[in-house]
Amino acid sequence: MIKSFYTGLTSLRSNQSSIDVISNNIANANTNGYKASSVNFVDLFAQSIGQTNVSPFQQQSGLGVGISGIGLDFSDGATITSSRSEDFSMQGPSFFVLESQSGVLHYTRDGQFTFDKDGYLVNSRGFKVIQDVTAVDSGTAIGNPRYVCTDDNADMTAAIQIANFDNKNGLERQGGNVYLETVKSGTPTYGNSGDANFGIVNQYSREMSNVDLGLEFTGLIVSSRAYSASAKAITTSDEILQELINIKR
């Protein structure tokens, strides 16, 4: 009887996580370049409750549900036009490459950039857009070949370097629409717009979130019903246990 409490509890926790993920997707429905997440459920290991040579079936009881991971949907979001030359969208599997103030490379699908006071193309956090990952820093304020800047890149679409990963789901979300490379994602390969197996960068446009609100609200209903059913299973187990206690009295 006690086992049913803990089985129900695993479902409560898992479905709560699913509701959290769906809520985050809905909250980011208007976030540029946002990629929707989804929870992957997996059953927990089973426990043998008996064994017989007569029945051809195993006698095992499941012990609940868990989460094997939270996947990301990297399909393209809708593209909208823009009047700003600093706005870019990406079509295909690639990411824009950014470098933080501390020199760490980040990756993003959010191409809403601007120029800083030194003429560098940067994102909303001041991370510089990379032109050439392998370029050596010359130390000059303007015209550094490592970064995209105003004076020597008339065609900024061609100048921007982009990156691919073997396992995009292994990237680590950092907030602010940026990702970090991890052991799970593998090391990036770099290229430029239109290269074989790379994405296409478009100027004067932005990529919207790929969140499907209809799908998210449907998932929210299913997860909330599953949560309620799990809570009911725990309540029922409690009632049965109370009846057993009453019998003893």
Secondary structure as GFF3:
##gff-version 3
##sequence-region A 1 249
A	DSSP	alpha_helix	2	27	.	.	.	ID=ss1
A	DSSP	beta_strand	37	43	.	.	.	ID=ss2
A	DSSP	beta_strand	46	48	.	.	.	ID=ss3
A	DSSP	beta_strand	60	62	.	.	.	ID=ss4
A	DSSP	beta_strand	65	72	.	.	.	ID=ss5
A	DSSP	beta_strand	79	81	.	.	.	ID=ss6
A	DSSP	beta_strand	88	91	.	.	.	ID=ss7
A	DSSP	beta_strand	95	99	.	.	.	ID=ss8
A	DSSP	beta_strand	105	108	.	.	.	ID=ss9
A	DSSP	beta_strand	114	115	.	.	.	ID=ss10
A	DSSP	beta_strand	121	122	.	.	.	ID=ss11
A	DSSP	beta_strand	128	129	.	.	.	ID=ss12
A	DSSP	alpha_helix	156	159	.	.	.	ID=ss13
A	DSSP	beta_strand	161	164	.	.	.	ID=ss14
A	DSSP	three_ten_helix	168	170	.	.	.	ID=ss15
A	DSSP	beta_strand	172	175	.	.	.	ID=ss16
A	DSSP	beta_strand	178	180	.	.	.	ID=ss17
A	DSSP	beta_strand	189	192	.	.	.	ID=ss18
A	DSSP	beta_strand	200	203	.	.	.	ID=ss19
A	DSSP	beta_strand	205	207	.	.	.	ID=ss20
A	DSSP	alpha_helix	213	248	.	.	.	ID=ss21
###
